[in-house]
Amino acid sequence: MCILEFMEDVTSSLNWQKSVDVVFLDFQKAFDKVPHQRLLLRLKSMGVNGNLLSWIENWLGNRKQRVVIKGCSFSWQDVTSGVPQGSVLGPLLFVAYVNDIDGDILCTAKKFADDTKLYSEVSSKSDSEKFQTNLDKVFSWSHGWQMLFNIDKCKVMHNGSSNQKFTYTLNGVELQEVSVERDLGIYIDSSLQPSKHCLEAAKRGNRVLGMIKRNFSFLKEDIEVRLYKQLVRPHLEYAVQAWKPYFAKDKEVLEKVQRRATRMISSLKSVPYNRRLQLLNLTTLELRRLRGDLIQVFHVCQQ
């Protein structure tokens, strides 16, 4: 939903011939940097008290670490920062800690786990200065709460044909301009066209198909279909409502992967594609995207 809202906001601005500047922020070792004592203070300010707060404090504490090099061990040290990765609670605590990163800014911010991006319509020097002020506030927040950014990995993208491409900085360091950025697993380009992501999704799907072909032979038809559904098709449909292709060439790039997958079933190699889909109880990817759109609209209307 986060990426869908972002795409909708920027697309709407571009449709009105406005320019939008987007800054993609990257935390330094995000989950490892959260200081425990400050996190507990943040949770307390959010109304977490009593046994629950004590339980979280005990869960975070009593952890030690040391370095061992070629059999030589250093002394144990207390772990005073970071949330345990791979846990259910860890990401939730991180989100709670950085929740107010946008509390003092006057532009749009989208946050998902450790992914944060700021964006605003920018049509003049004055607009760019206001956006820079927001970036300065976010940097001050990160410094105050000990969650520094990896500035080399923070990027700016200029959207809109008439964009004046102003420069922006974090802590005095100019941010790198990009025309394509991977955000939450989706390739976004400055024109918001999905072609780049379609190509990458098809590559990943074909790569998995190649792995299946190399490692499995003489599989039953239903097993091959199951492997395709579980291992290949998710690459072609991940968050597709945010980047749904509208060019015929992009649609075909994705559909070719499914064509190839159904041809891998030896008994159906010479059968026309649409007939193969019928026999395998599959539908075209385009029809599945339409169904997904309808489901997404229903969920939005229910909120």
C-alpha positions in Angstrom: 0.0 0.0 0.0 2.9 2.3 0.8 4.4 2.1 -2.7 0.9 2.3 -4.3 0.2 5.5 -2.5 3.5 7.0 -3.5 3.0 6.1 -7.2 -0.5 7.6 -7.1 0.7 10.8 -5.5 3.5 11.4 -8.0 1.4 10.3 -11.0 -1.3 12.7 -10.0 1.2 15.6 -9.9 2.7 14.7 -13.2 -0.8 14.5 -14.8 -1.2 18.2 -13.8 2.2 19.0 -15.5 3.9 19.5 -12.1 7.4 18.5 -11.1 8.1 16.3 -8.1 11.4 15.7 -6.3 11.9 12.5 -4.4 14.6 11.7 -1.9 15.2 8.1 -1.0 16.8 7.8 2.5 19.0 5.0 3.7 19.8 4.3 7.4 23.2 3.1 8.4 22.7 -0.5 9.6 19.2 0.4 10.5 18.2 -2.5 12.8 21.6 -2.6 14.5 21.7 1.0 15.5 18.5 1.4 17.6 19.8 2.4 21.1 17.9 0.4 23.8 17.5 3.1 26.4 16.1 5.6 23.9 13.8 3.0 22.5 12.4 2.2 25.9 11.8 6.0 26.5 10.1 6.2 23.1 7.8 3.2 24.0 7.0 4.8 27.3 6.0 8.0 25.6 3.7 6.0 23.4 1.9 4.6 26.4 3.7 1.3 26.7 4.1 0.7 30.5 4.1 -1.9 33.2 4.8 -5.5 32.6 4.9 -5.1 28.8 7.6 -2.5 29.0 9.5 -4.6 31.5 9.2 -7.7 29.3 10.6 -5.7 26.3 13.4 -4.4 28.4 14.4 -7.9 29.5 14.0 -9.2 26.0 16.4 -6.6 24.6 18.8 -6.8 27.5 20.9 -9.6 28.9 22.6 -10.0 25.5 26.3 -10.1 25.0 28.7 -10.4 22.1 32.3 -10.9 21.4 34.7 -11.3 18.6 36.7 -14.5 17.9 39.6 -14.4 15.4 41.6 -17.6 14.7 40.8 -19.0 18.1 41.6 -15.8 19.9 38.6 -14.6 21.9 38.0 -11.0 23.1 36.1 -10.3 26.2 32.3 -10.3 26.3 30.6 -6.9 25.8 27.0 -5.9 26.5 24.8 -5.3 23.5 23.3 -1.8 24.1 21.8 -1.2 20.6 19.9 -2.9 17.9 16.8 -5.0 17.6 17.1 -8.7 17.1 16.7 -9.4 13.4 14.7 -12.4 12.3 12.2 -11.8 15.1 8.6 -10.8 14.9 9.0 -8.0 17.4 12.2 -6.5 16.1 10.8 -4.7 13.0 7.8 -3.5 15.1 10.2 -1.9 17.7 12.2 -0.3 14.9 9.1 1.2 13.3 8.0 2.5 16.7 11.4 4.1 17.2 11.5 6.0 13.9 7.8 6.7 13.8 8.1 10.5 14.3 10.9 11.0 11.8 8.4 13.1 9.8 6.8 14.8 12.7 8.2 18.3 12.0 8.3 18.4 8.2 6.0 20.0 5.6 6.3 17.5 2.8 5.0 14.0 2.2 6.9 11.1 3.8 6.3 7.4 3.1 7.7 4.9 5.6 7.8 1.1 5.5 10.1 -0.7 8.0 13.5 0.9 7.4 12.5 2.4 4.0 11.8 6.1 4.1 11.3 8.6 1.2 10.4 12.2 1.2 8.8 14.0 -1.8 7.2 17.3 -2.7 6.1 19.2 -5.7 8.9 21.6 -6.7 8.3 24.2 -9.3 10.6 27.1 -8.2 13.7 27.8 -6.3 11.6 28.7 -3.3 9.9 25.3 -3.4 13.3 23.6 -3.5 14.5 25.6 -0.5 11.5 24.5 1.5 12.2 20.9 0.5 15.8 21.3 1.6 14.6 22.7 4.9 12.6 19.5 5.4 15.6 17.4 4.6 17.6 19.4 7.2 15.0 18.7 9.8 15.0 15.0 9.1 18.8 15.0 9.3 18.6 16.8 12.7 16.1 14.1 13.9 18.5 11.3 12.8 21.4 12.9 14.6 19.4 13.5 17.8 18.1 10.0 17.9 21.4 8.4 16.9 20.0 6.9 13.6 22.4 8.3 11.1 21.9 8.0 7.3 24.2 6.4 4.9 24.5 9.6 2.8 26.3 7.9 -0.1 23.2 5.6 -0.5 20.6 8.4 -0.2 19.4 9.4 -3.7 17.3 12.1 -5.3 15.0 11.6 -8.3 13.6 14.4 -10.3 10.2 13.6 -11.8 8.5 15.7 -14.5 9.5 16.8 -18.0 9.9 20.5 -16.9 11.7 19.6 -13.7 14.5 22.1 -13.0 16.6 19.5 -11.2 17.6 21.4 -8.1 20.4 19.9 -6.0 19.8 18.8 -2.4 22.2 18.0 0.5 22.3 16.0 3.7 24.8 17.4 6.3 26.3 19.5 3.5 26.9 16.5 1.2 25.2 16.7 -2.2 22.8 13.8 -2.9 23.4 11.7 -6.0 20.8 12.1 -8.7 19.3 8.9 -10.2 16.9 8.2 -13.0 16.1 4.7 -11.7 15.9 3.6 -8.1 14.9 0.3 -6.6 12.4 0.9 -3.8 10.8 -1.8 -1.8 11.8 -4.3 -4.5 10.3 -2.3 -7.3 12.4 -0.4 -10.0 11.0 3.1 -10.3 12.2 5.5 -13.0 11.7 9.2 -13.3 9.0 8.9 -15.9 7.2 6.3 -13.7 7.0 3.9 -16.7 7.1 0.2 -15.6 9.4 -1.1 -18.5 12.5 -1.4 -16.3 10.7 -3.3 -13.6 9.0 -5.6 -16.2 12.3 -6.5 -17.6 13.8 -7.2 -14.2 10.8 -9.3 -13.1 11.0 -11.3 -16.3 14.7 -11.9 -15.8 14.1 -13.2 -12.3 11.2 -15.4 -13.4 13.3 -16.9 -16.3 16.2 -17.5 -14.0 14.0 -19.6 -11.6 12.5 -21.4 -14.6 16.1 -22.3 -15.7 16.8 -23.6 -12.3 13.7 -25.8 -12.3 14.6 -27.1 -15.7 18.1 -28.0 -14.7 17.3 -29.6 -11.4 14.0 -31.3 -12.1 13.1 -33.7 -14.9 10.1 -35.9 -15.8 7.9 -34.1 -13.2 4.2 -34.7 -13.1 2.1 -32.0 -14.7 0.6 -30.8 -11.5 4.0 -30.6 -9.8 5.4 -28.5 -12.6 2.4 -26.1 -12.3 2.8 -26.0 -8.5 6.5 -25.1 -8.9 5.6 -22.4 -11.4 3.0 -20.9 -9.1 5.2 -21.0 -6.0 8.6 -20.1 -7.3 8.1 -18.1 -10.6 4.8 -16.3 -10.7 5.4 -14.3 -7.5 8.3 -12.6 -9.2 5.9 -11.5 -12.0 3.2 -10.2 -9.7 4.9 -8.8 -6.6 3.2 -5.5 -5.8 2.0 -5.4 -9.4 -0.9 -3.0 -8.6 1.8 -0.3 -8.1 3.6 -0.9 -11.5 1.0 -2.6 -13.7 2.3 -2.5 -17.3 0.2 -0.6 -19.8 2.5 -0.9 -22.9 1.9 -4.0 -25.0 5.6 -4.7 -25.1 5.8 -4.8 -21.3 2.8 -7.0 -21.0 4.3 -9.4 -23.5 7.7 -9.4 -21.7 5.9 -10.8 -18.6 3.5 -13.1 -20.5 6.5 -14.8 -22.3 7.7 -16.1 -19.0 4.4 -17.9 -18.4 4.4 -19.1 -22.0 7.8 -20.6 -21.5 6.7 -22.2 -18.2 3.7 -23.9 -19.8 5.8 -25.1 -22.7 8.2 -26.9 -20.3 5.4 -29.5 -19.8 6.4 -32.0 -22.5 2.9 -33.2 -23.2 1.8 -29.7 -24.1 4.7 -28.3 -26.1 2.8 -28.3 -29.4 -0.5 -27.1 -27.9 -1.5 -23.4 -28.4 -0.9 -21.1 -25.5 -4.6 -20.4 -24.6 -5.4 -24.1 -24.8 -2.4 -24.9 -22.5 -3.8 -22.4 -20.0 -7.2 -24.1 -20.1 -5.8 -27.6 -19.6 -3.6 -26.4 -16.7 -6.4 -24.3 -15.1 -4.4 -21.1 -15.5 -5.3 -17.7 -16.8 -3.2 -15.0 -18.6 -1.2 -12.8 -16.3 -3.1 -9.8 -17.7 -6.4 -11.2 -16.5 -4.8 -11.9 -13.1 -3.7 -8.3 -12.9 -7.2 -7.1 -13.6 -8.5 -9.4 -10.8 -5.9 -8.0 -8.5 -6.9 -4.4 -9.3 -10.5 -5.2 -8.5 -9.5 -6.8 -5.1 -7.2 -3.8 -4.3 -10.0 -1.3 -5.1 -12.4 -3.3 -2.8 -9.9 -3.2 0.0 -9.3 0.6 -0.4 -13.1 1.2 -0.4 -13.4 -0.8 2.8 -10.9 1.3 4.7 
